[in-house]
């Protein structure tokens, strides 16, 4: 009797094990055969502005260092940093002792030439003597004009004082200019543009500029100068952009972003949710849905526009791309589309 009970128990355990195995096999098969669920979106082509952004530092149109040609004592500085100055305005008065001495010498030389000139008219001196006296007077006049320019220092441009390196009474040493004056109407920016755009950048072409200090405020500029050669090391060419800056809001040294527009092209535009990145590389790809399956397509990205990307290549117009559920996808796999 006891043996019969043991046999019955073993048969029950075997039966339960078989049932359990069948259930696991069924669950495994169900898991393997379950199709990944995805969401898809239709993508189409449309005109896309072909823009490129460059960074630059604002520069003054002209920078003038105000200083005499030789060491001399500074008598008076009439302006401070930040002052606006007009062209021809007197900025600095240097010590005039040497100028006064040179003026006396010039006056004496003029008087001497006038005496020689009168004698020459009546034949009292030779032409060579007249020419020598005339040359001596001209040399004195040139020296006096040069000294005058280096005694009363004038601004050569309309601008703003951006540096003052001396005080009244200091001896100008020549190490630094007395003042620096910068013309900031207009200002300029230098950018380096890829050689592929060499034929598309033209003088006078409009440009958009944003300065970090002013957030999203845009300023109008134009291409002022296109350099005629390509840098073989960087494969770029320099372009000078000019901004009118009539309100003088933009100042030298500010960080700016320059945007050039090279027209429009029709390209497919896709949601950024569709773009995947290959681990370990910079490759980007999407999954394109066709007749119940998805196919991996490598894409070349263009501009990012909000939550969308311009696709330069890789996806055709009116394609349907996966925007959710990519984690379980393989190339060519069958999927179920969520409505």
VEXDRENRO-733087 format. One record per residue (C-alpha): residue number from 1; residue in one letter; chain; x, y, z. Coordinates in steps of 0.001 Angstrom, whole numbers. Example, Ala and Ser with C-alpha at 12.3 -4.5 7.8 and 13.67 -1.06 7.14 Angstrom:
<pts>
   n res chain       x       y       z
   1   A     A   12300   -4500    7800
   2   S     A   13670   -1060    7140
</pts>
This chain:
<pts>
   n res chain       x       y       z
   1   X     A       0       0       0
   2   X     A    2786    2361     903
   3   X     A    4544    1638   -2389
   4   X     A    1378    2442   -4358
   5   X     A    1119    5819   -2650
   6   X     A    4759    6653   -3535
   7   X     A    4140    5752   -7210
   8   X     A    1006    7932   -7284
   9   X     A    2905   10871   -5789
  10   X     A    5707   10570   -8356
  11   X     A    3188   10493  -11205
  12   X     A    1482   13646   -9845
  13   X     A    4811   15495   -9624
  14   X     A    5706   14493  -13189
  15   X     A    2335   15687  -14436
  16   X     A    2694   19040  -12676
  17   X     A    6231   19477  -14038
  18   X     A    5036   18780  -17570
  19   X     A    2205   21292  -17248
  20   X     A    4566   23888  -15798
  21   X     A    7049   23337  -18640
  22   X     A    4336   23705  -21247
  23   X     A    3184   26964  -19645
  24   X     A    6754   28387  -19599
  25   X     A    7284   27408  -23221
  26   X     A    4006   29127  -24120
  27   X     A    4958   32285  -22213
  28   X     A    8411   32336  -23838
  29   X     A    6923   31903  -27276
  30   X     A    4429   34675  -26559
  31   X     A    7247   36982  -25399
  32   X     A    9407   36200  -28433
  33   X     A    6564   36650  -30892
  34   X     A    5295   39942  -29379
  35   X     A    5847   42820  -31836
  36   X     A    7417   46048  -30558
  37   X     A    4877   48862  -30298
  38   X     A    5857   52164  -31898
  39   X     A    4487   55586  -32692
  40   X     A    5075   57059  -36135
  41   X     A    4836   60482  -37769
  42   X     A    4591   61564  -41392
  43   X     A    7497   63746  -42574
  44   X     A    7450   65997  -45623
  45   X     A    9828   68358  -47333
  46   X     A    9518   72152  -47218
  47   X     A   11674   75214  -47966
  48   X     A   14361   75587  -45313
  49   X     A   16575   78655  -44937
  50   X     A   20196   77672  -45459
  51   X     A   21828   79650  -42667
  52   X     A   25206   79399  -40971
  53   X     A   26097   80963  -37614
  54   X     A   29558   82273  -36745
  55   X     A   30966   83751  -33554
  56   X     A   33022   86923  -33474
  57   X     A   34316   89662  -31202
  58   X     A   33197   93216  -31970
  59   X     A   35986   95514  -33137
  60   X     A   36144   99276  -33570
  61   X     A   36147  100559  -37140
  62   X     A   39278  102599  -36324
  63   X     A   41546  102631  -33268
  64   X     A   43861  105631  -32793
  65   X     A   46609  105838  -30189
  66   X     A   47105  109494  -29271
  67   X     A   50731  110305  -28421
  68   X     A   53556  112691  -29359
  69   X     A   56483  111463  -31439
  70   X     A   59078  111983  -28699
  71   X     A   59219  112089  -24872
  72   X     A   57874  115339  -23439
  73   X     A   55972  116443  -20343
  74   X     A   52177  116372  -20424
  75   X     A   50732  119774  -19568
  76   X     A   47008  119024  -19701
  77   X     A   44641  116188  -20691
  78   X     A   41183  117520  -21531
  79   X     A   39148  114284  -21716
  80   X     A   38357  111198  -19661
  81   X     A   37633  107574  -20520
  82   X     A   34125  107285  -21945
  83   X     A   34006  110823  -23349
  84   X     A   32767  111243  -26901
  85   X     A   35095  113341  -29042
  86   X     A   34769  115032  -32425
  87   X     A   37229  114852  -35281
  88   X     A   39833  117599  -34846
  89   X     A   39021  118146  -31153
  90   X     A   42000  119069  -28958
  91   X     A   42587  116231  -26495
  92   X     A   46013  116821  -24950
  93   X     A   48341  119790  -24487
  94   X     A   52005  118837  -24189
  95   X     A   54717  121131  -22804
  96   X     A   55194  123970  -25323
  97   X     A   58697  125185  -24405
  98   X     A   60352  123508  -27390
  99   X     A   57572  124745  -29662
 100   X     A   58125  128356  -28570
 101   X     A   61856  128041  -29174
 102   X     A   61282  126580  -32607
 103   X     A   58818  129370  -33410
 104   X     A   61486  131981  -32661
 105   X     A   63944  130148  -34901
 106   X     A   61355  130016  -37691
 107   X     A   60614  133735  -37392
 108   X     A   64347  134535  -37622
 109   X     A   64727  132265  -40643
 110   X     A   61796  133953  -42384
 111   X     A   63286  137357  -41747
 112   X     A   66618  136161  -43135
 113   X     A   64956  134743  -46238
 114   X     A   63046  137995  -46828
 115   X     A   66344  139922  -46704
 116   X     A   67999  137470  -49136
 117   X     A   64950  137578  -51401
 118   X     A   65106  141385  -51685
 119   X     A   68808  141240  -52502
 120   X     A   68208  138533  -55097
 121   X     A   65635  140705  -56859
 122   X     A   68238  143431  -57400
 123   X     A   71096  141064  -58143
 124   X     A   72721  141374  -54744
 125   X     A   72960  137558  -54188
 126   X     A   73223  134545  -56460
 127   X     A   70400  132144  -57220
 128   X     A   72151  129375  -55279
 129   X     A   72300  131591  -52185
 130   X     A   68582  132364  -52576
 131   X     A   67746  128669  -52940
 132   X     A   69812  127763  -49865
 133   X     A   67993  130376  -47755
 134   X     A   64628  129221  -49079
 135   X     A   65429  125602  -48249
 136   X     A   66536  126521  -44711
 137   X     A   63243  128348  -44142
 138   X     A   61208  125397  -45505
 139   X     A   63030  122999  -43175
 140   X     A   62248  125263  -40203
 141   X     A   58592  125465  -41217
 142   X     A   58307  121679  -41514
 143   X     A   59943  121197  -38113
 144   X     A   57600  123766  -36568
 145   X     A   54448  122148  -38040
 146   X     A   55587  118742  -36814
 147   X     A   56289  120108  -33334
 148   X     A   52908  121879  -33337
 149   X     A   51144  118596  -34143
 150   X     A   53034  116866  -31321
 151   X     A   52308  119615  -28793
 152   X     A   48557  120030  -29264
 153   X     A   47239  116488  -29822
 154   X     A   43985  116376  -31789
 155   X     A   41542  113526  -32387
 156   X     A   41814  112235  -35966
 157   X     A   38325  110661  -35824
 158   X     A   34927  111068  -34231
 159   X     A   34770  108448  -31525
 160   X     A   35008  107611  -27845
 161   X     A   37961  107645  -25443
 162   X     A   38610  104060  -24368
 163   X     A   41919  104422  -22488
 164   X     A   43858  107089  -20571
 165   X     A   47342  106080  -19442
 166   X     A   48789  109302  -17964
 167   X     A   47884  112194  -15684
 168   X     A   48554  115906  -15998
 169   X     A   52224  116658  -15319
 170   X     A   53468  113165  -16200
 171   X     A   56447  112708  -18478
 172   X     A   55387  110878  -21622
 173   X     A   57784  107915  -21858
 174   X     A   56691  106290  -25108
 175   X     A   55734  102979  -23462
 176   X     A   51996  103579  -23876
 177   X     A   49895  106143  -25721
 178   X     A   48518  109058  -23728
 179   X     A   44972  108224  -24891
 180   X     A   43206  105680  -27094
 181   X     A   40276  106835  -29200
 182   X     A   38076  104347  -31047
 183   X     A   35601  105035  -33818
 184   X     A   32519  102905  -33046
 185   X     A   30145  104271  -35689
 186   X     A   30297  101811  -37401
 187   X     A   31796   98696  -35780
 188   X     A   33079   95575  -37530
 189   X     A   33264   91841  -36933
 190   X     A   35635   89329  -38520
 191   X     A   34355   85802  -39241
 192   X     A   35923   82791  -40978
 193   X     A   33607   81135  -43504
 194   X     A   33998   77631  -44940
 195   X     A   35382   77557  -48479
 196   X     A   32243   75777  -49774
 197   X     A   30460   79140  -49490
 198   X     A   33184   81148  -51234
 199   X     A   31099   81869  -54341
 200   X     A   27994   82719  -52298
 201   X     A   29328   85494  -50052
 202   X     A   29117   88917  -51705
 203   X     A   29971   92449  -50633
 204   X     A   26814   94231  -49466
 205   X     A   25057   90974  -48525
 206   X     A   22730   91486  -45506
 207   X     A   23681   89819  -42242
 208   X     A   21895   89227  -38929
 209   X     A   23808   89829  -35708
 210   X     A   23014   89002  -32097
 211   X     A   25122   90259  -29215
 212   X     A   25037   88170  -26041
 213   X     A   24654   91282  -23890
 214   X     A   21290   92050  -25566
 215   X     A   19845   88520  -25669
 216   X     A   17609   87846  -28696
 217   X     A   17693   91416  -30030
 218   X     A   18822   91387  -33679
 219   X     A   21013   93971  -35386
 220   X     A   21352   94528  -39123
 221   X     A   24748   94327  -40766
 222   X     A   26301   93929  -44204
 223   X     A   29289   92120  -45653
 224   X     A   31884   94856  -46120
 225   X     A   34926   92900  -47259
 226   X     A   35487   89386  -48623
 227   X     A   39096   88251  -48535
 228   X     A   40170   86785  -51891
 229   X     A   42165   83762  -50682
 230   X     A   41485   80555  -48742
 231   X     A   43486   79585  -45649
 232   X     A   44857   76130  -46598
 233   X     A   45157   75063  -42950
 234   X     A   41520   75759  -41974
 235   X     A   39853   75757  -45416
 236   X     A   38142   79036  -44541
 237   X     A   38287   82612  -45798
 238   X     A   37950   85813  -43713
 239   X     A   34864   88009  -44111
 240   X     A   34476   91470  -42564
 241   X     A   30962   92390  -41458
 242   X     A   30036   96021  -40738
 243   X     A   27264   97244  -38411
 244   X     A   26120  100894  -38626
 245   X     A   25769  101118  -34809
 246   X     A   24311  104625  -34935
 247   X     A   22974  104308  -31380
 248   X     A   26390  103013  -30207
 249   X     A   24784  100116  -28306
 250   X     A   27391   97684  -29626
 251   X     A   30840   98211  -28146
 252   X     A   34275   96791  -29016
 253   X     A   35052   93571  -27182
 254   X     A   31455   92294  -27024
 255   X     A   30796   88673  -28021
 256   X     A   28532   88389  -31071
 257   X     A   26895   85756  -33271
 258   X     A   26728   86427  -37000
 259   X     A   24200   84610  -39207
 260   X     A   24629   84401  -42978
 261   X     A   21671   83287  -45126
 262   X     A   22500   81382  -48311
 263   X     A   18929   81110  -49612
 264   X     A   16473   78206  -49251
 265   X     A   16397   74518  -50234
 266   X     A   13582   71950  -50004
 267   X     A   14526   69309  -47460
 268   X     A   12605   66791  -45364
 269   X     A   11954   68054  -41839
 270   X     A   11536   65500  -39027
 271   X     A   10724   65704  -35290
 272   X     A   13782   65558  -33078
 273   X     A   12150   62551  -31336
 274   X     A   12841   60527  -34488
 275   X     A   16607   61134  -34456
 276   X     A   18768   58471  -32818
 277   X     A   22540   58545  -32229
 278   X     A   24780   55536  -32720
 279   X     A   26744   54851  -29536
 280   X     A   30466   55375  -29913
 281   X     A   30177   57486  -33074
 282   X     A   28565   60626  -34373
 283   X     A   26290   58729  -36754
 284   X     A   22607   59711  -36680
 285   X     A   19788   57505  -37909
 286   X     A   16005   57100  -37980
 287   X     A   13659   54155  -38391
 288   X     A   11387   54420  -41443
 289   X     A    8076   52513  -41299
 290   X     A    6974   50611  -44423
 291   X     A    4236   47930  -44663
 292   X     A    4444   46743  -41082
 293   X     A    8234   46821  -40752
 294   X     A   10802   49435  -39842
 295   X     A   14120   50049  -41589
 296   X     A   17167   51812  -40190
 297   X     A   18259   54802  -42281
 298   X     A   21416   56854  -41665
 299   X     A   20668   60581  -42038
 300   X     A   22672   63784  -42477
 301   X     A   21351   66534  -40240
 302   X     A   21045   70165  -41235
 303   X     A   19583   72943  -39111
 304   X     A   17771   72419  -35838
 305   X     A   14551   74434  -35800
 306   X     A   12905   74267  -32396
 307   X     A   11832   70632  -31909
 308   X     A   12563   69656  -35533
 309   X     A   15612   68821  -37633
 310   X     A   16326   69439  -41283
 311   X     A   17366   66159  -42925
 312   X     A   19744   66787  -45792
 313   X     A   19744   63124  -46830
 314   X     A   18567   59655  -45783
 315   X     A   14771   60017  -45749
 316   X     A   12422   60564  -48682
 317   X     A    9494   62958  -48815
 318   X     A    6204   61647  -47336
 319   X     A    7947   58921  -45339
 320   X     A    6678   57723  -41975
 321   X     A    9277   57665  -39233
 322   X     A    9258   56203  -35720
 323   X     A    9081   58833  -32971
 324   X     A    8623   56524  -29928
 325   X     A    9579   52947  -29078
 326   X     A   12970   52827  -30811
 327   X     A   14753   51012  -27945
 328   X     A   13658   47514  -29080
 329   X     A   13945   48047  -32818
 330   X     A   16228   46299  -35295
 331   X     A   16570   46851  -39024
 332   X     A   13691   45115  -40845
 333   X     A   11769   44039  -37732
 334   X     A    7962   43827  -37717
 335   X     A    6222   46312  -35456
 336   X     A    2798   47238  -34215
 337   X     A    1772   50867  -34624
 338   X     A      42   52597  -31760
 339   X     A   -2897   54700  -32852
</pts>
